[in-house]
């Protein structure tokens, strides 16, 4: 009889442990899902920012090149200098 009671307590304790572990697993799976969702959002934001930065850099370079072309055409000194440095 004492052995039966000890066995029953052991089984009960094992069921309780199993319940706690299953609950922790469920919580960790949910957290994992949420973190993966956040990773996807942040990766999307990073991609958008990289694209925006690339476009901004391209526009900046184009603007500098255009300014340089305009200055070259407007400046007689530069135009004269450019004309004399060009090989025939």
C-alpha positions as CSV (number, residue, x, y, z in Angstrom):
1,X,0.0,0.0,0.0
2,X,2.8,2.4,0.8
3,X,4.5,1.5,-2.5
4,X,1.2,2.2,-4.4
5,X,1.0,5.7,-2.8
6,X,4.6,6.5,-3.6
7,X,4.1,5.4,-7.2
8,X,0.9,7.6,-7.4
9,X,2.8,10.6,-6.1
10,X,5.6,10.0,-8.5
11,X,3.2,9.8,-11.5
12,X,1.4,12.9,-10.3
13,X,4.7,14.8,-10.0
14,X,5.7,13.6,-13.5
15,X,2.4,14.8,-15.0
16,X,2.9,18.2,-13.3
17,X,6.5,18.5,-14.6
18,X,5.3,17.5,-18.1
19,X,2.5,20.2,-18.0
20,X,5.0,22.9,-17.0
21,X,7.5,21.9,-19.7
22,X,4.8,21.8,-22.4
23,X,3.7,25.3,-21.3
24,X,7.2,26.6,-21.5
25,X,7.6,25.0,-24.9
26,X,4.4,26.7,-26.1
27,X,5.6,30.1,-24.8
28,X,9.0,29.7,-26.4
29,X,7.5,28.7,-29.8
30,X,5.3,31.8,-29.6
31,X,8.3,34.0,-28.8
32,X,10.2,32.4,-31.6
33,X,7.4,33.1,-34.1
34,X,7.2,36.8,-32.9
35,X,11.0,37.2,-33.2
36,X,11.1,35.7,-36.7
37,X,8.3,38.1,-37.7
38,X,10.3,41.0,-36.3
39,X,13.4,39.8,-38.1
40,X,11.4,39.8,-41.4
41,X,10.1,43.3,-40.8
42,X,13.6,44.7,-39.9
43,X,15.1,43.0,-42.9
44,X,12.5,44.6,-45.1
45,X,13.2,48.0,-43.6
46,X,16.9,47.5,-44.2
47,X,16.3,46.6,-47.8
48,X,14.2,49.7,-48.3
49,X,16.7,51.9,-46.6
50,X,19.6,50.5,-48.7
51,X,17.6,51.1,-51.9
52,X,16.7,54.6,-50.8
53,X,20.3,55.3,-49.9
54,X,21.5,54.0,-53.3
55,X,19.0,56.2,-55.1
56,X,20.1,59.2,-53.1
57,X,23.7,58.6,-53.8
58,X,23.0,58.2,-57.5
59,X,21.1,61.5,-57.6
60,X,23.9,63.2,-55.7
61,X,26.5,62.0,-58.2
62,X,24.3,63.0,-61.1
63,X,23.8,66.5,-59.5
64,X,27.5,66.9,-59.0
65,X,28.3,65.8,-62.5
66,X,25.6,68.2,-63.9
67,X,27.0,71.1,-61.8
68,X,30.5,70.3,-63.1
69,X,29.3,70.3,-66.7
70,X,27.5,73.6,-66.2
71,X,30.5,75.3,-64.5
72,X,32.8,74.1,-67.3
73,X,30.5,75.6,-69.9
74,X,30.0,78.9,-68.0
75,X,33.6,79.6,-67.1
76,X,35.7,81.1,-69.9
77,X,38.9,80.4,-68.0
78,X,38.0,76.8,-67.5
79,X,36.8,76.6,-71.1
80,X,40.1,78.2,-72.4
81,X,42.1,75.9,-70.1
82,X,40.2,72.8,-71.4
83,X,40.6,73.9,-75.0
84,X,44.4,74.2,-74.5
85,X,44.8,70.9,-72.8
86,X,42.9,68.9,-75.4
87,X,45.3,67.1,-77.8
88,X,44.7,67.9,-81.5
